[in-house]
């Protein structure tokens, strides 16, 4: 149709009065009566679900000029008007009808030489995202990054910040050290509010390494299994005793167990107000630190985005000069992105690039003019922004704990129901523990290195990973690398479903093997919803559900689903019943074959 359309347009330019009578394009059939239109509208509402499934295909056929379709009706009506004007002698014809060639197809990628690409980088093309693939991170397989401070000079040179803004965005080595150990050490004298006490400080005797009962002489305790269980109990008792005798329990200064007992017993208004003022002072210091971190995050977001998408343009270029091909490509790329033919890197993508082992190539694929120095500065800014944002969430939780304890103390001085001593001790201990919460996934032997997947997971869930959780994940990964199986038992509330399992799935689903999370049937829906919530924003992964029972017929669809999960680095969630049913079905088929 291009030639027909160009002829009509050329005739319309020469015959404006005739063109004024051309009908307008409409998806509605002009021959339909009002009653027929109303009936068709009702039918459309009734069949909305089925029409939605084939909407794209039907609409494409209609707009392609299917006989009887709206576009075909438009051309037919215009041609009839032109023929009538020609018969009447009022149609002005051009001296020669011109045809217009079809426009060339858009290139899928724009060839642009990489500017100062580091050695080993393979990507030298900027994707044409209108027709190409959706821009995404290559993988989540980066296991180690170096945690480095951000200097003022670096920000002035590579981020092009002025002195005042650069000083605000810089992170000193001291503060970076606080982030790797206890984040609240920055701007807060923790020794003023907390203290660590041992069992001896509480006047408690050391825990004995011996089990308090002996069943070794019992007749039922002579089997090999029973002896192994006794040995395990003895070993566990020694481990527990060593841990308890050497541990230091965090406590709040001014609100120790004895202090709280005295407040409950005396009810002194002066002492209670002194304790309240102490907590409010702590809350005020926390708020100052929170406001400072909030300002940093607010400033960092546009700086990081501008830094990642920045293309340095020369003042002028000489297109006849072959040596200025790079400058021409810069303008070409910039204009293509301005016209939305190239995409920009957005915040979530920049955060997830921390976890990519090919982060340099991922950035260069979307902006081939990012220098290695700018890339390193951008990654450090993203890391600092995540550390600050995570500390904001941690401070919010502690400020809420402070106010809960303040309310209990004020209730103690009031005329209403008095709070329980045990509840106040528990609140004070939780607050002291939160103040001294540390970060446990940073290696400090030599350069401070960390696994960025832990950091991004903390940021996504707004939590601080516990030491036991980090150790457990690392133990599983180490066991997998050595080719050994591993079984661990965790109590309820330790983070099996919401922390450990998602972290292991993130690290294991690398596109080379199948990752399947098997849960009890009642927890299938909950586990699936947790995974979809985690892997739907910054960390994108497909979540599949494998359903099978003994009455199911195994087919190609089951295999394709599992193959798709492997190919896309997805996670398969299944119930134990489904896995057992597959095994039983396999045994049944093998029996039939035999």
N, C-alpha and C positions, 0 to 999 in steps of 0.2 A: 503493500500500500504506500510506500514512501513517494513513488512517482505520482500516484493519483492525488495524494494529499498536497504535494507541492504544486501540481497543476491547479487545483482548486484555490490554493492561497494566491497564486499569481493572477488568476482570473478575478478573485475578490478584490485585489489591489487596483485592478483596472476598471472594475464595475462596482463602485461603492454603493450605489442605489440598489443594485441586485443583491449585493452581499448583505444589505440591511434586512432582506427578507429571509435569510437563511435561518432555519430552525436551530434552537439550542440543543446541545447534547444533554440527554437525560436517560437515566436507567429505567424510567417509567415508559410504558407503552402508551402513546397518545390516543390509540384507538379504544382503550379501555374505558368503560362507563364508570360512573361513581360507584354503582352497586358492585361491579366486578372488582374495582379497586379495594372496596371494603371487605369483600369476600376473600380476596387474595391476602389482605393484611391479617385477617383472622387465621387463615391457614398458615401464614408465616409464623404467627405466635405459637400455634399448636406444634409446629414442626421445628421449633427453634433448636432443639438439641441435635437433631440429625443434620440440619442445615449448617450448624456450626462446624461439624466435622469436615464437610466438603466445601466449605465456604470459599477457601482459597482457590481450589480447582475450578469451581463453577464460575467464580468471578473472573478468573483468567480467561476462560473460554468465552464468556460474554464480551469482554473487552477486546478480544482478539478478532472480533468481527464475525462471529458465528452467524450463519443465515438466520434472519429473524431477530437477531440481537439488537441492542440499542445502538451500537456503533454502525452496524450494517444499515439500520433504518435511517441513521443520520446521513450517511453517504448517499443512499438512494434518494432521499428527499432533496438533497443539495443538487444532485445530478439532474433530477427532474426540473428544478427551477432553472438551472443553466440551459438545459435543452429548450425549455419554453422561451427563454429570453433570446436564444439564438434563432428560433423560428420566427419570433417577432422582429428580429433585426436590431434589437437593442443591446446585444452583447458585443462588447469590444474584445477582439481576440488579439493576443500578442503576435508579434512578427514570427516568433519561434518559441514553442513551448520548451522550457528547460526542465530537466530532471535533476534531482538532488541525490547525490550518492549517500548510501547509508553511513552514518558516523562510525569511525573505527571503535572496536571494543576497547574498554578500559583495561589498562595493564593491571595484572594482579599484584605487581610489586614495582616499586620505583627503584631503579638502580642508582644507588648513591654510595660513593666511596666513603668508607668509615674514616672519621677524623680522629687520628691519634688512637686508634684501637689498640688495646693491649695485646701482647702476644698470646696466641691460643684462641682468640675470639674468632668465630666463624661467620657471624651474622654481618652481612654488608648490605642488607636490603631493609627498607622501611615498609611494613605491610600496608597494603591498600585495604583498609578494614571494611569498606563498603561492600566489597565482593569477596574479601578474604575471610580468614578464620577470626574468631573472637579473640582479642588479645588476652593472653593468660600467662601465668608463671609456668616455667618449664617443669619444675618439680619442687618437692619439699624435702630434699635430701641433704641439705647443708647441715653438717654435724658440728661445725666449730667456726666461731668468729672471735676475733680479738676485741676485747672491750677497751677502748681507748678514750682518753679525755678529748674534749673539743676546745681548741685554742682560739683566741681572738684573732690572731693573725690568719689562721686557716679560713675563718669565716669572712674576713675582710678580703682575702685574695680570691677564694674560689666561690663563695656565696655572694660576694659584692655587697656586703653589709657595711653600714657606717659604724663608727666607733661605738656609739651608744648602744645600738641594737646588737652589735657583735659581742659586747660585754655581757648583755642580758642572755644571749644564746649560748655562751661558752659554758662548759662544764669542767670544773677544775679536777685535777687528779685526786684530791682529797674527797670531793663529793662523789666521784665515780667509785672510789674505794668504799664509801658508805653504801652505795647501791649494791655492791657485791657482797656486803656483809649484813649490816643492819641499816636499812634505808632511812630510818628516823633519826639517825645520829646527826644529820645535817640540820643545823639551826635549832637543835634541841639537846639540852644537857640531860641525857637519860639518867645519869648518876644522881641527879637532883630528885628524880621521881621514882626510880626503881632500885632494887637491890636483889642480889642472888644469894639465897641461903641454902645451906646444906642440912642434912638430917641432924647433925650435931648442934647446929644453930637453933633448931627447934627442940632440942633436948631429947631427941629420939635415939634409941639404940640402933646400931648397924643391923641391916637385914641379914639373917643367917643364910649361908649357902647350902644348908642341908634341907631336904624335904622333911616336913613336920610329921610324916607318918611313914611306917615301914611295913610293906606287905610282901616282902621278899620270901618269907617263910610260908606264906599261904599256899595251899595245894594247887590253886588255880593260877598261881603266879610263877609256875615252873616252866611253862612253854617258852619257845623262842620268841613268839610275838609279845608275850607278857614281859619277858626280860628286856626286849628292845624298848618297850613302852616305859619301863622303870628307868632305863638308862636315859631316855629322852627327858623324863621328868627331872632327873638329877642334873642333866646339862642345862635345862631351862632354868632351874632354880639358881644355878651358879651365875648364869647370864643375867638374870633378873636382879640378883643380889649385887653384882658388880655395877650394874646400871644405876640402881637406886642409891647405893652408897657413894657413888662418885658424882651423881647429878646435883645440880644447883637449881633450886626452884625459884622462879621470878616472883617478887613481891613488890607491892606498892609502899613506898616510904610514907610514913604517917598513917597508913591504913593496914598495918600488919594485923595478924590474927589477934594479938593481945590488945592492940589499939581499938579494933572493932568491938571486942568484948567489953572494953572499958566504956565505949560510947553507948553500947546497948544497956549496960548496967547502970551507968550514971545518968544518961540522958542530958548531959550538960549542953546547954545551948551554945556556950562559948566554944567548947571543943568541937561541937558539930559544925558550927559556922566556919571554924578554922579549917576543918577537913573539906568543907564545900568550897571555900576560897582556893584551897590548894588544887582541887580538881578543875575549877574554872580557870585558874591560871594556866594549867596544862592545856586546857581546851583552847585558850586564846593563842598560845604558842603554836599549837597544831594548825589553827586557822590561818595564821600568818604564813606558815610553810605551805599550806594548801593554796592560798591565794597566789603565792609566788610561782608554784608549779602550774597553776591554771593559766597564769599569764604566759608562761613558757610554752605550754602546749598550744595556746591560742595563736601565738606568734609563729611557732614552728610549722604549723600545717601549711599556710600559704608559702612560707620560705622553701620548704621541701618540695612542694609541687612546682613552684617557679624554677627551682634549681634543676629538677629532673627534666623539665620540658623546655629549658632555655636553649635557644639556638642563636649563637653570635653571628650577626649579619654585618657585612662590610658596608661602608657608606655608599660605595658605588662599584659597579662591575663593568668590565669591558667584555661583551659577549664574543668579540672577535679574538680575544686573547685566550689561547688554548690553556695557558697556565692557570687561568682563573676558573677552571671548570668546577673546583670545589666551592667557590663562592656562588656560582650559578646554581649548583645543587642545593646550597643552603637556602637561597631564595625560593627555589622550586619547592623544596620540602616545607618551608614556612608557609607559603601560599596554599599548598595542598592541605595543610593542617588547618589554616584559617578557613578554608572552604569546606572543612569537615570531611575531607577525603583521607586524612590521617588522624589518628586518635591521639589524645594526650594521656599521660600517665596520671592516674587518680590515686587518692590516699590509700585505699584498701590494697591496690596493686603494689604500691611502694612498700607497705608494711609486709605483705606476703612475700615480696622479693627478698626479704631478710632470710627466709627459709630456703631459698633456691640455691643449689650448687652452681647454677649458671646465671647468677644475678647480673653479671656484666653483660652477657648476651641478651638477657631479657630487657634490660634498659636500652641497649643499643638497637634492639629490634624495633622499639617504639620511638627512639630518638638517636639516630646514628651519630649525632654531633656532640654527644656527652663525652667529655674527656675523662680519663681515669681518675684524675684528681677531684673533679667534680663528683664523680660517682662515689668515691670514698668519703667525701664530706657529706654527701646526701645520706649515705648509709649510717654514718655516725649520728647525724641529726635525727634520723628515724629511730635509732636505738635510744638516744637520749629522750626523745619524745615519749616512747613507750615506757621507759623507766619512770619518767615524771608522771605520766597518766596513771600508771599502776599505783604509784605512791599516793595519788589523790584519792583513789578508791579505798586504799588502806587507811588513810587518815579519816575518811568519812565514817568508816566502821568504828574506829577508835573514838571519835567524837561522840558517836551515838552511845558507846559504852560509858563514856564519861557522864553523859546526861542521865543515863539509867541509874548509875551509882549516886549521882547528885539527888535524884528524886527519892531514892531509898533513904539517904541521909536526912533529907528534909522531912520525909514521912516519919523518921525516927524522932524528930523534934516536934512534930505536930501532934494534934489531938486524935487523929484517926488511927486505923489499924497499924501496928508496928511491923516492920519487915523482919523476917527471920535472920538470925545471925549467920546461919549456914549459907543462905542466899547472898548475903552481903560479902562474905568471904569468897564465894565462888565468883561473883562479879569483879571483885578487886583482883583476884588471881588472873581472871581472863583478861582484864585490862592491862595488867603488868606483862603478861605473856604476849599480848598484841604489840605493846610498845617495843619489846625486844625481839620481835619476829625477824628472822634473817632470811637471806636468799641463799639457796643451797645448791644451785646448779652452775656456779662459776668456779672454775679451777684456778687456784692461786699459786700453784707451783710453777714459777716462771711467769711468762706473760699471762695476764688474766684473760682466759678464754671461756666461752660459754656456748651452749647449744641454743641457737636462736629459736628453735621450736618450743622450748620451755618458756622463753620470754613472750613470744607471741601468744601462746596458750594462756599465760597469766593475764595478758592484756585483754584477750577475747572474753575470758570468764570473770575478769576483775577479781582475781584471787592472788594469794601468795602460796606457792606450792610448798607443802610440808617436806621436811627432810626425808621422812620415810617413803613418801610418794616418789620423789626423785630417785632415791636409792633403788626402789623396786623396779621402776622403769628401766634404769640403767642395768640392773641385774638381768632382766628379761632380754634386753638387747645384747648383752654380753653372752648370755647363754645361747642365743640364736646364732651369733657369729661363730661360736665354737661348735655348732651343730648338735647341741644338747637340748633335751626337753626340760621344762621347769614347771613346777606346780607351787603356788603360793596360796595361803589362806589369809583373808582379811576380815575384820569384824565389820558389822554394819555401821555405815557412816564414815568409813575410812577413805571413800572415794573410788570404789571399784568401777561404778558405772559412769560417773561424771568426770573423772580425772584420769585414772590409770588406763582404762580401756581405750578412751579416745586418743590419749597420747601414744599408746602403742600402735593403734590403727594409723595415726598420722605418720609415724616413723616407718611402719612396715609396708604400707600400701604404696609401693614405688613403681608399679607397672610390671614387675617381674614375677610376682607370685600372687596367689589368692589369699586375701585376708578375710577371715570369717569370724564373726563374734557370735558365739553360741550361748544362749541365755534360756532360763526356764520360760515355759509358755506364758505364764502370767506377766512376765517382765518384757515380753517381746515388743509390745507397742511402746512402752516407756523407754526402753533402750534405743529403739529406732528414732523416737522423737528427740532424744538427747543428742544422738549423732547428727541428725539433720539440723538441729539448732546450732551445734558447734561448727559444722562444716558448711554453713550457708552464707557466711559473711566474708571474713578475711581468708580463711582456709577453706577452699572450695573442693569438695569431694562428693562423688555420687554415692548414695546410700541405696543398696538393693535389699530386697526381702526375699528369702528363699523359703517357699512353702511347699511341703511334700508330706504325704501320708501313705499308708500301705495300699490305699485304694487308687493312688495316683498312677497315671501312665507316664513313665519317663519318656521324654521327647527331646527333640532338637532345641526347643525353646529353653529348657533348663540349662543345657550346655552353653547356648549362646549367651544367656544371662551371666553365667559364671565367667565366660571368656571376655564379655564386655567389662565386667568388674575388674578383671586383671588388666585389660588394655588401658582403661581409663584411671587406674589407680584407685578404684572404688572400694567400698566396704560392704560385705554381705552380712546381713543380720538374719539369724535363723534360730529356731527353737531346738532344744535337744531332741524333741520328738521327731522333727523333720530329719535330722541327721540319722537317727536310729532307723527311721523308716526307709531311708535310702539304702542303708546297709542290709536291712531285712529284704528289701526288694531285690538287691543284688544277689543275695544268697538264693532267693527263690528262682531268679532267672538262671543262675548257674546250675541249680538243681534240675530245672526243666531241660537245660542243654545236655546235662549228663544223662 
